[in-house]
Amino acid sequence: MDFKLWRPDGDTRYTNYSWGLPGDGPSEISVQNGRVAESTNGPTIDLGGANLIPAFIDAHCHILPTGLDLQKLHLGNCTTHDEVLNAVREQHRELPEGAWLLAVHYDQTRYDGVHLHRDQLDAISSDRPILLRHVNGHASVANSATLHAAKVTDETPDPKGGTYVKDASGRLTGVLLERAHEFVTATAPSPTTEEMVDAILAAGEAMASYGVTCATDMMTGRYDLARELEAYRLAAERGCAIRTRPCIQWAELFGPRAKPADELIQALDGERCRVWGAKIFADGAIGSATAAVYEPYVSEGGTGQLIYAPEKLMQMVRTAHEAGWRIAIHAIGDRATDLVMDAYEALDEPTRHRIEHAMILSDAQIERMLRLGIHCTMQPEFLARFGHSYRHHLGPERASKLKRFRSVKDAGIPLSFNSDRPIVAGDPWLACMSASNRPEGYVQEENLTYAEALEAYTMMGAVANNDPAPLGVGQPAEFITWTR
Ligand SMILES: [Zn+2]
């Protein structure tokens, strides 16, 4: 999509555009000191009839991880094993001594389906830890130095829900699956505060290049809450290209090891950076058959996993609610979604809370969600990216009805669109395309119009974030024009 993100810092009046969202928009936009104003003394710019919408708001993504990934070696363009190895070798030469070599977007299925072996990585370096993360986020390949750092040997038993892949002679190949991958990944040194600031700034640039100007980090506190909040504060101070809304992991606020973060939260400036609320996970994902569903997976049976027992979830929600927090809960499967709604229903006034993903919904659940008055976020880019995996795990019929945009919107539930990047590219244009013309394999009845999809990714993003409506008087002048 050929578009332009406008963020004037002076005084200007913009005329002659066509409002790109449903209904009537402002007929002209006056900007005074970079903010939308009633009127302006500045010159007039004729936009030549281009479409105009507010800038995108990505109210569910992972800002810091997006930026950290941007700093890692990217293997997504490699088309052979040799290209992967050459890229790793080159990076090895450039990195300072002792630093881990971390790569992303490794994908053996793009060559011949055969994983790299740790011996091939050891031939590049046997003392620098090397770890290539698979593009699906559920596997990686490590060299011997990485396995050594993680204290994994041929004798180490597989963790529950994971595999240290071994060859016929019982020797580790370096391939790590699921929990084994997570465990070894967690032994890599965590980023310094300065590295985090750089990552947030890089993520901000990358997101702004798609027209995003505000984003919510949906799991702040994965490394160290205090340093992460400080990094967000510093990034804002240093002119981060997006406004940021950290949403803090529940355990970091209320768990047994939680440290009070009130001072750090209050040190944020409020507009450029503001803590949104608390994040809870209720289940897993469809791609790993861990989303909690009613009907078993056709791929491997089972009905997925709840992260917490229902009573525990209910108590966590109550704790955060009573402390005055907003809550966003990840629930992908229909079984998890009901438990989340049970927890919200037990509160006196749940309307400030959100449900994230809600990928499988019955009509009755949609009615219930409306009754509760909660906000629902969905990620249309997933449809384009993971269709194959959804059909594999759920079968074509159930997969075709994932993400019921039209039913949810027509019911009157506040619905916003977001990316969840870095799981996907984070391209709002692709997302709005996927939501208004669902890819092959999905029912077309659940399409929104393109304008409605854009609205869900802009105006409704602000609703999701409890921010003022974009382009209202006093708000930052941030908008996008494009022509088809
Ligand atoms: Zn997420």
Residues whose N, C-alpha, C, O or C-beta is under 5 A from the ligand:
A	BS01	ZN	M218 D420
